Amino acid sequence: MEEYFNNLNEEVKEYLKILSPEFPEWLQEYINTPEMLRLDGVGMSCGTDYTKVYSDKFYYSTLTHSIAVALIIWHFTKDKKQTLAGLFHDIATPTFKHCIDFLNGDSEHQESTEERTEQIIKDSKEIMRLLNRDNISINEISDYHIYPIADNDSPRLSADRFEYTLSGGLYQEIVFGIEDIRKFYNNITILKNEDGIDEIGFKDKDLCEEFIHDISKLWPRWVEDEDRLCMQFIADIVKSMNIKGYITVDDLYKYSDKKIIHLIQNCEDDYIRESFNKYQNATRETAYKSDEPNDKMYCTSVKGKKRYINPLVSIDNKSYRITDVSSQANKDISKFLDMKLHKYIGFKFEFKPYNNEKIDKDYNKRN
C-alpha cells in the first residue's frame, strides 16, 4: 500500500487531504488487502484510457475512487461501518469497469456487476479477519446502498456521486482545479432532504449554483456518443475474447485492465488483435454518429446513463433542491438532459463481434 500512495501524483495526494485532512490509520489495513489493491489496475475511465479518442489529464484508478469515497464518508460521519461500506462498494468492479455492464446489457443502470460484492468479501481471508477482529458483520458493510450518505438515488448527492464528480472534473474534463475543490468541499454539510433522510448538501446557494454550472460541462463526457461507443466496443472485444476461449468471465474479476489488454494484444486471433489495435489508434474524427445504421463499419446502437446532480442547499435553516431556488441551475441541468445523442454510433473500420454463429462460419471457411 505504501507503494500505491507513493505513486500517486501530487495533485491527487492533495485532493485526498482535502477530503479528510487526517487519514484514518485504521482504514489502511482494509485497503492493504489483495481484493482492494487489485482495483488500482482498473481505471475509472472504463477503457477510454486506451484509445486516442480521449486524452485524460492522468490515470485515476478505482482504488483511488474507493478510498476517496471512504474518506468523504469518514469526514462527515466518523462511522467505521459506513466508511467501510464506501470503501468496498466497488470491490466487485471488473476489468474495464462499466464496459462489462454494457456487455451484460445494462448500459442504462450500470449495476449488473455489484452482485459479487458480498461474495468477494466473504472469500477474502484478510478482510474477514479484520472484520471479525473489529466485531463488524458482513451485512453491515457489503451493501453501501443502506447508508444514504454513501449512496442514494440519482440525482441526489451522495459520497460516491460527489467523489466521481470531483475527480472527474479534475482529470477527465478539466472544469476546476484543487482550490476549487477545496472551496466547494468546505461548503458541504449534512442536511435533511424532503424525505427526512440525511443527505450531503451545500451551505451556500451561490456556491452550489457555481458548482452545478461547472460540472454541467463534465456530465456530457459520461454519456456522449464517443463515450458510449468506446465502452460498447470494449464490451464487444471482451465478449469476442470470451467466446473464443481466451478469457473467462472470472478473469475479469481477477486481472487489471493492462493484463487483459496484454491478453488481447497477444491472442492468436488476428481479427481480434488487429481490431483492438484500430481502437487504440482511433480518434474522434474516426467516430461515426448518425440516426441511420451503417453496415460497412463497426456500428452499434446503445443507450447510456445520464449522470447528473441536483443537490440540496440550505437557505434560512431549510433545505431546498438547487433547482427550486436557482434559474441558472435549472438551465444548466435542463441543457444537459436535453442533450442530443445519436441512435447509431461506430468506428470507421470493420469489426463484427464474435458470436457462436460467426465462429462456426469462420471454421467452415478455413476447412
N, C-alpha and C positions, 0 to 999 in steps of 0.2 A: 504493500500500500504506500510505503514511503516513496517508492519509485514512481508510482502513479502521481502523487502530489508534486514531486519534483519536476515531472514532465509537463505539468500544466503551465500554460503561458501566464505572464504576469497579470494580464487583464482578467483572466478567469479567476486567478487567486484573489484578486481584489474584489471581484464580484461576489465570491463566496464569503468573504469577510463582511461585506455589506449585509448579506442575508442573515448572518449570525456572527457578530464580532468576536465571540468566544466559541471556538469549535468544541462541541461536547465530546470529551475524551471517551466516554462510554460507548459512543457510536462507532468508534474506529474498529473495534473487534468485529462488529457485524459487517462493516464494509470489507474488511480484510478476510473474506471467505471466497472460495473459488467461484461460487454461483454469482456473487456480486462483481468480482473482478473481471469475469467474462464480459460484462457489459461495457467495459472500456473499449472493446473491439467492435461494438455495434454503434454506428453513428446515428445521431438524431435526424440527419437529413434523408434517411430512408433510401439510400442508394444513389441519390443525386450527387453525392460527393465524387462519384466515379465516372463522371461524364463532363464534357466541356459545355454542356447546356447551362450549367450553373457554375458559379465561382464563389463559394463561401469564403468569408474572411479567414476562418480557421476551422479545424475539425472540432466537433463538440460531441462527446460520447454520451450514451445512455447512462453510463455510470455517473458522469458528472451531473446530468439532469436529475438522477435519482438522489444523489447526495444533496443537491441544491433544494429539491423538494423537501427532503427531510429537515434541512436547516431552516427553511421557512416555517414549517410546522413547529419545530422546536422553539424558534424565536417567539412565536405567538402563543404557544400553549404550554411549553415546558413539560409536555406529557410524553413519556417514553413510548407508550403503545401506539399513539397516533403517529409519532415520529418514525417508528419502525415500519408501520403500515405504509407511510410515504416512501421510505427507503426501498421497500420490497415491491412497490406497486408495478415496477417494470421488470421484475426478476425473470418473468417468463417471456420477455421480449426475444423474438428470434432474430437471426441474421437478416439484415436489411429492414428490420423493424416493421412498419406498417405495409410494406410491399407484400408481406405474407398475408395480411388481411385482404389485400387485393387478390392474391392467389386463392384465398378462401371465399371470394365473392362478397366480402364485407368492406367494400371501399367507402361506403357512406357512414358507417358507425365506427369501424376500425377497432373492434373489441374482441375479435374472434380468437386471439391468442391468449387472452387473460385466463382461460380455464385451467391452464397448467400451473398457475401461481402457487396454490396451496400444495400441490404435489411436489414441486421443486423444493419448496421449503421443507416439507416433510422428509424428502430424500437427502437433505443436507445434514450430515452428522455435525458439522461445525455450528450451523445456525441453530439446530435443535438443542445442542449442548448449551449454547449461550442463552436460549430462551428458557430452558429448564433451570439453569443457574439463576436467572433473573425472575423466575416464577411468573413467566408470561406464557399464556396458552396460544396455540397456533391460530385459533379462531379470532383472537384479539388483534392479530397483525396481518392476516392473509388477505383481507378484503378492505382496501382503503376507502371503498365507497361508503362504509358505515360511519366515516368521520367527515362531516361537512366542511371542515377547514381543509382537509386533504383533498377531497373531491366532492363535486356536486354537479347538478345538471347544467349543461350549457344553456345560455351564455352567462351564468353566474360565475363569480370569481372564486377560484379555489387555489390552493398552493400549487397543484400540478399545472393548471391552466396558466396561472400567473408566471410560473417559472419558465415554461417553454416559450411564453410570450416575451419575457425579459431577455432571455438568452438568444432567442430568435432575432430580436431586434438589435442584438449586439454582434452576431456573427453571420446571419443569413442576409436579410435586407437591413442595411445599416441605418436604422431610423433614430437611434440615440446612442450615447456613449455611457461610460461608467458613472460620470457625475449626474447624468440624467436619471440613471437607475437609482442612484443614491437618493436623489430628490424625490422620486416617486415612491420608493420603498419606505422612506422615513415618514411618509404621509399616510401609510396604511395602518388600520386599526381593525378591531373585531366589532362588527355591528350585528344587529338583529335584522334579518330580512323579513319579507312580507309574510312568511310562514312562522315567524318567531324562532327561526333557527340561526345559529351563529354563522357568519359569513365575513370573510375579509373584505374590506372596502376602504374608501378614501375619506379623509377628514375634511378635505378642501375641494369644493366644486370646480374651481378654476384649474387646479392641478389634475383632477380627474378628467376634465374636458381636454386638457392638453395631452394627457396620456392616450386617450381614445383617438385623438387626431393623429398622433404619431404612429400608433400601432395599426391604424387602419391602412397604412401604407405597407405594412407587413402581411396582413391577412391574405391578400391575393396570392402570395408566394406559396401557400399551402394547399391551394385548390386549382390554380390556373392550369390551362391546357398542358403546358410543358411539364408541370409537376406530376399531374395525373399520368401523362404519357410515360415519363421516366419510371414511375412506380409500377405501372402495368407492364412495361417492358421487362423490368427486373423480375416481376412475378412470372411472366411467361418464360423467361430464361430458366428460372429456378424450377418451374414446372417441367420444362423440357429435360433438364438435368435429372430430375427425379424419375420421370418416365423412362429415360434411357438407363437408369440404374447407377448413375454417377454419384448421386447423393440420396440420402434418406430424409424423411421429414424430421426425424430425431436429430440429424446432423445440424439442422437449423437452430436447435436449442443448445448446441454444444460449442459451435465454432463462431469465430469472428467473421465480419464482412470480408476481410482480406483473405482469410483461409478459404472461404467459399469461392471468392474471386480467383484465387490460385487454382482451385479445382476446375473452374470454368475455363480458365486460360490454358490449362494443361490437359483437358479432356481429349479423348481420341476422336471425338466428333468434330470434324472440320466446320460443319454448318453452325453448330452452337458457338464454337470458339470464335469463328470469324464474325458472326453476328454480334457477339458481345464486344468485339474489338470495334465494330462500326458504332455501337452505342457509346463506347468510351470516347470516340472521336467526333461524335455528333455535336452540333451546335444548335442554337435557337433557329438559325437560318435553315437547318435541315428538318425542322419540325413541320408536319402537315396539320393544318387546322381548318375544318370545314364542317358544314352541316350535311355533307354528302360523303358516302364511303368511297374508298379508293382501293381496288383490289390489286393495284400494281406495286404496292409497297406494304410495309408493316403498318397496318391501320386497325385501330380498335375504338370501341365506344365504352366509356366507363364513367360513372358518376364519382363525385368526391365528397369530402366532408368539409363544410364551410365552418371554420373555427373562428369565433369572434367572442368578444366580452361585452357585457352590459353591466358594469359594476354598480355596487351601492355607493352612495355618498351621503355623508352626514351633514344636515343643514338644520340648525337650531335644535340639536339633540334628537332629530328624527331622521330615519333612513329613507332614501329615495333611490330609485334607479336613475342613472345619469340621463337616460333618455326621457325621463319625466320632467327634468329640470333644465335641459340643455338642448336648444335647437341645433347647435353645432354638432353635438354628439349624435343626435338623430340623423343629421345629414350625412355624417361620416359612416355610420353603420348602415344606413339605407343604401348609400352608394356601393358599399361592399356587397350587400345582399342582392343588389340588382346587377351585379357584375355578370357580363355575358360569358358563357362557357360554350365552346363548340361541341357538337354531338360526336363528331369523329375527330380523332387525333392520331397522328402517326409520325413515323420517320421516313424520309425519302430514300429508304433502302429496303430490299426484300427480306422479310423474315416471317415465316409461318411457324408458330409454336408447335412443338410435337404433341401429338395425342396418339393413342394406340393405333388408330387407323392410319395415320401418317407413317408410323414405324413399319406397319405391315406393307404399305405401298413401297417404301424405300427398300425394304428387304427384297420384295419381289423384283424390283428394278435391278438390284445387284445380282440376283440369282436367276 
